[in-house]
Structures are given as C-alpha cells and as structure tokens.
Amino acid sequence: MPTVDDILEHIGEFNFFQKQAFFLLSLLSASFAPVYVGIVFLGFTPDHRCLSPGVAELSQRCGWSLAEELNFTVPGPGPAGEAFPRQCRSYEVDWNQSALGCVDPLADLAVNRSRLPLGPCRHGWVYDTSGSSMVTEFDLVCARSWMLDLFQSAVNAGFFIGAVGIGYIADRFGRTLCLLVTILINAISGVLMAVSPTYAWTLIFRLIQGLVSKAGWLIGYILITEFVGRSYRRTVGIFYQVAFTVGLVALAGVAYVLPHWRWLQLAVTLPTFCFLLYYWCIPESPRWLISQNRSAKALSVLKHISKKNGKPLPASLQSLSPDEEVSEKLNPKLNPSFLDLVRTPQIRKHTLVLMYNWFTSSVLYQGLIMHVGLAGSNIYLDFFYSALVEFPAALIIILTIDRIGRRLPWAGSNMVVGAACLASVFIPEDLHWLRVTAACLGRMGITMAFEMVCLVSAELYPTFIRNLGVLVCSSVCDIGGIITPFLVYRLTDIWRELPLVVFAVVGLTAGGLVMLLPETKGKALPETIDEVENMQRPRKNKEKMIYLHVEKQDIPLH
C-alpha cells in the first residue's frame, strides 16, 4: 500500500497548496520573535539616576544645564568605573535648604564631597528616555533589577513546560486543533499583558504566553514538514526558521515606531488573532490522521491537496499505509528509557555533547541579543543589523552541509561566535563600526550553530531512542534560556563586558566538543545501538531521509 510520501510524489511535493501553507505558517513563525526576544525592547533599561526632591527646583533657579546638574548633584562612578553608585545611590542632602549656592552647592556644606553620606533612592528614579519600558514603569532597577531577569526566565520556563506538554497533546488530539488553541491563548494573554496594572500580573501573563507560544511554533514546524514531500523537508525546515528572522527585523522597526512598551506589546500581539482564520486554510496533517487509523479522513485531505495543486489523485493510490515511523510507534520492538541515552560509550558521548551544545546555543543566542540592549548605542539599529546576518547564516548552512559536511561548519560556527565575543571585549568604544561587525559575526555564528544542532541531533541516535534523545537534549536549551537573563544582567553589573568573556569561553568549548562527534554526511540513519557505536565505519544500507524521523521532534527555535 502507498504511503503519504508516495502519494505526494504524484499530487505535488511542494506545489500551490504546500506553498500556501508554508507562507501562512511562516507568518506564525515570524510572530514568535517578539515573544522570544521581545525583552530587549519591552525591558529596555535606560540611563537612570535617583530622584532627589528639590534638585529640579534648584537647577531651574540656578539655570544649570543637564550636565551641570548631574555634576553637582549626582555621585560619580564607583571603583573601577562601576555605575552602581551613580544609578542607585544619592547624596543624603536636603536640596531645598536655602544655604546651597549655584556654583558648587555641595561645597557650601563645608564637607568634602567624598565624605558625604550616600543613601538609597528613596523617592524613585529619573530615566533618560523619551519612551517607556517595563523597567521605567515598574522601577525594575537597582535592588529590584532581578525582577527583569525573572520576567524573561518565566517565559523560558513556559517554553520548557509547554513544548513537552502541548507537544504530547498535539500527537494525541491533532495538530490543527492544538495550533488554534495555542494561537488563541497566546493572543489573549499577550493583550492582557499589555494592559496589566502591576508587575505580578504582567509576569503571570508572560508565563502563559511562554506555555503556548513555542508549542504553537513547533506545531507549525511539524505541520509544514508533514505537508511536503521528503525531498523538501530539510529546506522548508530551514526557511521556516528564516521566517523567524524576518520577525526579528520587523520587530526592530515596530519598536522604533512605538517606543512605549504597552503599545509595542499590543502591536505585536493583535495581528496574531488573524491566525485563527487558519481554521479554514490549514487542514489536519494526513500523516497524523493515518497514525490515528483515520485513513478515510486522511484520503480526503490528500484529495483536497491534489485539487489545490491541480493534479488528480490516481485511483491506484487511493489506499493508505502508515509511514515507517508510524509503524514503528504502533509496533514497537523496544521500550526506550532514559538510561539508553547514557548506557553505552558512544551514545553517552553524543548525549553529553549535544546537551551542552543545545544549552550553549540557547545561552549565546539569547545572551547576545540581550547584550545588544546594554551596549549604550542605538539599540534599534544594532538589533536590526544583527538580525540581518541571520539570512546569510541560513544560506551558508544550505550550501555547506551536503558538500563539506555537518561537523566542520558546526564546530567552525561555534568558534566564530566565541572569537567574536572575545574580540569585542578588547575593541575600544570609539570604534563602534568594528564592535558592530564583531557582534554581527557572533550573531551569524550562533545562528548557524543553533540550526546545525537542530539538524544533526536526530542523526546521532538509533531509531528506537531518536525521539527521546532529541527531546531530552533539546529541552536543555530552555534551561539555558531560564538562566541567561541572570547571567547577562547580573554579570553586567560587575563589568559590562564580562558576559562576553563568558560567552567566548562557552562558545569555544562547544566548538571543540563538536569535533568529538562523528561526521554524519552521507550516512544512513542508525537503526541499532551497535550501529551508533560503530558509526565511523561505512554502512552499506541505503540512506534514509532524516526528516522522515525528525518531523515530529521537539526542535526549538534558535
């Protein structure tokens, strides 16, 4: 009996229907960008200083410029240039007393400026920005700065829980139903976050967004790879992630036009309600229907695809059999367990190296994006430039993985991001163009590394534990996302370039570990543990297309 892939060869592997579905689902992929890295603009931290009652009145009376007001009334940087005293401490001085003069008011107190007592910001802060962010509205600075870290960690915790839980539900109750439910919940929680009166409510709705948004992105990935023929699965998988990059570029433009975080949140959320129209545009996956023994409905969907593509379905193909992957699930020969991932030497090595690289990819990707918001330059342009380099990253992957192989480009991309981060530490501030160039090279390198780990993970496990292996390893990237905000923002309080030093070490280490893995270019997918343990030996079996097995994997974005 024919499989879905056999039928798609006759009615079109990537014709009008698949192109339409790919375009619609790519819009969904692009809309995920503001949820994944929107913290850069929603939680932007501008320069700030303590609000001191009386300073504004004294400044107006004396006719000070802003520079003079800061020089006379705000503490200077702390040891080693730390900005903490300037941003989080104020002089314990009554600025309303009439004895203060205009030339150097603190000198009138007959006390050395360095001996004046410093206290916390008792009356709030003054922010040097024309817009607003969560930081400026909820005062998430100084002693409360950890609350911004928690905000981003919450969404990553939601990614971790939702991708596993909703992924199971999608396998149990269908792709399109779960897709529509996640779209609806994501849209509603996004709007509620934009109108939340307190930080606590904002955090709750952000967590809910995390629970459904990445899961929705994954369902979209699964759907498009299940709609196309086997020869197109790798390409549409890569370009589905390229659509995410388009979302990054668009986010920079929208954030520039709307510098107020509530309006920005509404602007990126309201269009997602339009995705509910997919109920009439995206049918259920015929592969999933077959796995549920609903062959008649699957055949109906395939006839719909053939009609859209303008290619009739031959009568000889109007009976279906499950794909090989489905048959393995319906008739399992082995019961996989977590111990199988570490039981034998080579699989144990693969598991540890892949887990580290998933973790590293998440930390470096999100960390570099967050660090853009701390550079002190034009955040919109820097974000825009660094997003653009993701396009050539995808092109390089397509051109190299079938010519050079997987291992060298993957290791090289990790080395590039590590070297770029290390170089950025030593580039002077006045060479802004060089710093931007290094940041773009780092961003391109980590984008390649992230997409490579997505592609290669399934090639290093035998069939019966492939799903489990990829799921466990890829889940580590969400753990990396949980700790990244604390890593970036807290290390920056010590030294602004310290996160880049950590990123350099992490990236260079990841590149070295990749070289411990076997090259999988031109090799068939391993079927047994023995084949994995002897992957350096050439196999004679006919190579199978990897995406036949990857299509239902939990493959996180970047």
N, C-alpha and C positions, 0 to 999 in steps of 0.2 A: 504493500500500500504506500502511496506517496506521502511525503512529509510536507510541512508548510514550505520549506525551502524549495522542494521540487516544484510546487505549485507556483511560487513566486518567480521561478525561472521562466514560466510561461506567461504569467499575467503582469510581470514587471517587478524587478527587484528595487528599482528606485525611479519610478515614473511619477505621474502627476499626483497620485494620492500620497505617496511617500514624501514627495517634495512639499506638498501642502502640510502634511502632518509635521514634517521636520521644521518648517517655518513657524508653525503655531507653537510647537513645544520649545523652539529656540527662544521665543518671546518669554516663555515661562523661565527658561534658564537665565536670561538676562535680568529678569525681575528679582532673582535670588541675590544678585550682587549687593543691593542696599542692605539686605539682612545680614549678609556675611561680613561685610567690611564697612557698613554704614557708621560704625563707631568713630571713624576718622572725622566725619563732619558732625554727627549728632553729639559726640562727646569732645569736640574740639576745645582745647584749653588755651585761651589767650593769655597774654601777659597780664598780671594782676598784682594788686598791692592792697594793703589794709585800708579800709575806710576809716578815716580819723575825723570825727566831728570838729569843726572849726577850721580845718585846713582849707577848705574851699573858700570860706569867707575871708580868711587871712590872705589867701592867694589873690582874691579879687581886690582886696584893699591895697595890696602892695603892687598889683599889676604884674605878677610873675608870669613867665611863660611856663609851659608844662615841664620843660627841662629844669627850670629853676625850682619849681615846686617839688619835683622829685629829689633834686639835690639837697634842698633844705629840710625836707620833712620825712623822707623815706630812708631807712637804713641801707647802707651799701651792701654789696655781696659779701657772703661769708668766706671762710677759709677756702683756699683753692678755687675761688670763683663760684662757689655754690650760691644759687639764687634763693635758697630757702629763707634766710632771714629777711630778704627784701620782699618776698611774696607772702610770708606767713607771720611776720613779726612787725610790731610797730613800736615807736618810742612811747614810753609811759609819760606823756606830756599833755598838759591841758592847753590845747591850741587856742582856746578862747581868752586866755589871760591877756590883758592889755599891755603887759610889760614886754611882750615879744615884738621885736622890730622887724624891718623888712630886709635888711642887708644879710644878716645871718642870725635868724631868730634863736637858734639853739645856743649861740654864743652869749646871748643875754642872760642865760641861766647860770653863768659862771661855773659851768661844769664841762669837763672835757667830753666831747661828743661820744667818744668810745666808752665812756663810763656811764652814759645814760642807760637806765634800765629799759629792757625790751620786754614786751608782753605779747600775748596772742592777739589776733584780730577780733576784738570784742564786738565790733559794730558792722561786721561784714567786709566785703571786698569791693574794690573798683576794678572793672575789667576794661582793658584797652581793645575794644572791638565794637564795630557798628552793628553786628548781628547778635545772635544768641545761640547758646547750645545748652545741653543738659547741665554742663558744668557751671555755666554762668547763672542759670535759673535756680538750680538746687545747691549751689555753692559746694561743688564736689572738688574742693582743693584742700591743700594742707592736711589737716588731721582727718578730713573726710574724703581724701583722694582715692582711698581704697574702694569706695563705693562705685567709682567709674570702672575699676578693674572688675568688680563683681558683676556689673551690668553686662560686659562682654563675655565674662565667664558663664553667666547664666544662659546666654543664647547658645554657647557651645555645649553646655550640659544638655540643653534641649536637643541639639543635633544628635548627641550620642544616644539619648534615650529614644527619641522619635525615629531615627533611622532604623534601629533594630525592631522596635515595636510595630511601627506602621509598615515597615518592610514585610513583616510576617503577615500583617492584616491584608496587605496587597496581594500576597501569594494565596491567601485563604479566600478573600472575598472579591478580588478582581482589581485590575489596575485603574480603570477609569473611575470607578466609584470612589476609591481612595484618593485619586487625584483631585476630584471635585471637592471632596470633604476637606482635604488639606488646603486647597485654594480658598475655600470659604472661611475656614478658621483663621488662616494666615491674614486674609484681608480684614476680617473683623477685629482681630487682636491688634493689627497694625494701626487701624483707625483709633481704637481705644487707647493705644499707647500715645498717640499724638495728642489726645485730649485729657490724658491722666493728670489729675491735680497734684499728685505727690510722687516722690521718687519711688516709694514702695509699689504703687500701682503700675508705674512705668516698668519696673523690674519684673513684675508678675506677667504683664502682657508681652514683654520681650521674651521671657522664658517660654510662653505659649507659642510665640512665633517660631522659636527655635525648635520646638517639638514637632511642628508640622512643615516648616519651610524646606528644610533639607530633605526630608522624606518625600515631599512633593517633587523636588528637583530630581531625586533618584528615580521616582516612578516615571517621570518624563523621560529620563535616560533609558530606562528599561523598555518603555513603550516604543521609542523610536528605533531601538536596536532590534526589537521583535517585529516591527513592521517591514524592515528592509531585508533584502537578501544577504546571504552570508558574506559575499564579497564586498559589501558596503558597510558592514557593521563597524569596523575599525575607524573608517573615515567619518561616519556620522557621529560616532562617539567622541572623536577629537573635536569636530566642529560644533558639537553640542556644547562643549566646554568653551570654545571660542565665542559662542553667543554670550556666555557669562562675562567674557572680557568686553564685549560690546556694552553690556550693562554697566561695567566699571567706567567706561568712557562717558556714557550718558550720565552716570551719577555725578561725575565731576562737573559737568555742565549745569545740571539741575541744582546742585549745591551752590554753585556760583551765583545763579539767578536768585535762589531762595536761601539766604544766609541765616534764616531763623529755623531752628531745628524742628519746631512743630509743623510749620508749613512744609518743610522738606519731607518730613515723615508722611504727611498726608499726600504730597505729590507723588511719592514713590509707591504708596500703598493703594490709592484709589483705582489706578488702572488694573490692578490685579482682579478686581471684581469682574472685569470683562472676560477673564479666563473661564468664568462659569459657563460661557457660551460654548465651550468645548464639548459640552454635553451633546450638542448636535453635530460636532465636527470630528471628534475623535472616538472611533468605536473601540470596543473591547479588543484586547490582544487575542488573535486566533490561537496563538500558542498556549496562552493561559487557559482558554476555553477547552482545548484538547486535553490539557492536563487535568481538567475537572470532568472529563468524559462528556463534554457538551459539544460533540462533533458537529451536530446539525447547526448550532449557532455559529460555530467556527467557520463552517462552509458558507453560511450566509454572509459573514463578514468578508470572506475571501471573494465572494461574488460581488460584493459592494466595491472592493478594491479593484477587481477586474473591470467593472463598469466605469469607475473613475479613470482608470488607466487606458480605457478604450481597447482592451484586449480580452476577448472572450475566454472563459474558463473551459478547457476541453472536458468533454464528458468522461473521458477515461481517468481524469484526475479528481473527480467529484466524490472521492472517499479519502479519508484521512487516517494517518497513523501518527502516534506520538513521536516527537523528536527523540534523538538518542538520550539527551539529558533528562527528558521527562521519563523515559523508560527506566533510566537508572534510578530515578526517585521512586517510581511506582514499584520497582522490583529491586530493592537494594540488596547487594550481596554482602555489604559490610556496614557495620554501625560505627560511624566516625565518633571519636571522642577527642577532647582537648589534649589528652596525653599523646595522641598520634602526632601532634604538632611538634613534640619535643622528644619523642621516643628514640628516634634514630639519628645518627650524627649529622647527615646532610640536611634532613628536614629541620632538625633543630637549628642548624646554622641559618638556613633560609628564613625560618620564623623569626629569629632574633634580629637578623639584619633587616628584614622587611619591616618589623615592628619599629625599629629605630628610624628607618627611613620614612615611614609614614608619620611618625612623631616629629621628626626633623622637618619634613616638608610643611606640615601644618604650622609649626612654630616659626619657621623662617618666612613663609608666605604671609601669614597674618602679621608677624612681627615687623617685617619690612614695611608693610602698608601702614601700620600704626605709627612707626617711627617717622613716616613722612609728615604726620601731623605735629611732630615735635621739632622739626628742622628749623623753624623760625623764619622761613621764607614764604613764598607764595604757595600755599597748600594746594590750591586748585590746579595750578599749572604742574606742580611736581607730581600730584596724583595722576593727572592726565597723561603726562609723559611716561610715567612708569607703567601705566595701563596699556599704552600703545605698544610697548615692546612685547607684550604677550602674543601679539599676532605673529611676528616672525618666529617666536618660540614654537608655536604650533606647526608652522611651515617647516622648520628645521627638523622637527620630530618626524613628520611625514616623509621627508626626503632622506632621512638617515637610518631609520630603524630597519628597513628592508635592504639597505645597501651596506652600511657599516655594522649594524647590529644593535643590540639593546644596551649592553654593558658599558661600552666606552662613552657613548653620548650621555648616558645616565650618570656615570661617575664624573665625566667632564663638567656636566651642568652643576653638580654639587660643588666641584672645585671652583668653578667660576663664581658662584654666589659667595663662597667662603672668602675667596681672594678679593672680590669686590667690597665685601663688608670690611675686611681688614684694611684695604686701601683707603676706604672712606674715613677711617679713623685719623689718618695722617694727612689728609688733604686740607689745606687751610680754608677758612671760612670765605675768604675773598675770591677763591676760585670756585664760584658757585657752579659754573658750567661743568667743571670737572667732577664735582660732587654729584651733580645730576646724572652725568654719564655713568659714573660708578654705580649709582643707585639703579639706573636702568639696566645695566649689565647684570646686577644682582637679581633684579626682578625677573629678567628673562631666564636666568639660570634656574631660579627656584620654580618658575612656571614649567620649564622643561622637566625638571626633576619630579615635580608633582604628577605631571601627566605620564611620565615614564613609569613611576611606581604603580600607577593605576593599571597600565598596560601589561606590566611584567609579572605582577603578583600571581595571577592565575596560571602563569606558565611554569611555576616552580613547585606546584603541589600535584600529587596524583589525584585522579578523578574523584575518588570517594571522599576526600577531605578538602577538595578545592574550594567549595562554598564556605566551609568552616574556616579554612585558613585565611582566605581573603577577608572574611567578615571580622575575624579576630584582629588581624593585623591592621586593617583599615580603621577599626574602631579606636585604635590608639591615637589617630590623628585628632580626634575630638578631645581626647585627654590633653593633647598638646595645645589645642585651642583654648582649653579652660585655664591653663597656667600662663599662656602667652601674655595677656594683659598685665598680670602681676610682674612678669619678667621684664616687660618693656618699661612700664611706667615707674616701677619701684627702682630699677637699676638706673633709670634716667635721673632720679632724684640724687643719686650718688655722683654720677657723671653722665652727661648726655650721650657720649659715645660708647659707654660701657655695654649696652645691648648689642652694638655692632661687633664688639670683641667676642662676646658670647656666640653670636650668630656665626662669626668666622670659624671659631673652633668647632662648632656643631656641624657646619656645612662641610668643612674639610674632612672631618672624621667620617661623615656619611659617604663622601666620595671614595675614601679609602676602603670602607666596608663593602661598597658595591663591587669592588674588584674581587672580593672573595666569592661572589656568586658565579655560577656557570653562565656562559652565553647561550641564549635560547633561540637565536635567529636560525631559521631553517629547520628547527627540531620539532617533532611531533609532541603533542601534549603527553606528559607521562600518565600512564594508567595505573601503575602499581608503585608501592614503596621502593621495590628493588630498582625500578627504572629511575626513580629520583636519586637513589644512592649511587647510580652509575650514569649520571647524566652527561659526563664528559665523553662517554662512548657514543659513537654514531648509532642512530636507530634506523632500521630498515622499513619500519611501518610507514604507511602513507600519512603525511602530515594532516592534521585536522585543524580547522579554523578555530582560533582561540575564542572568538566571540560567541561561538555556539555554547560555551560554558560560562562566559563572563556576563552574558546578557542579564542574568538575574542577580548579579553580585551587588553588594553594598559598596559602590565605588564613589567615595566622596569627591567633591569638587575641591580642587586646589588645597 
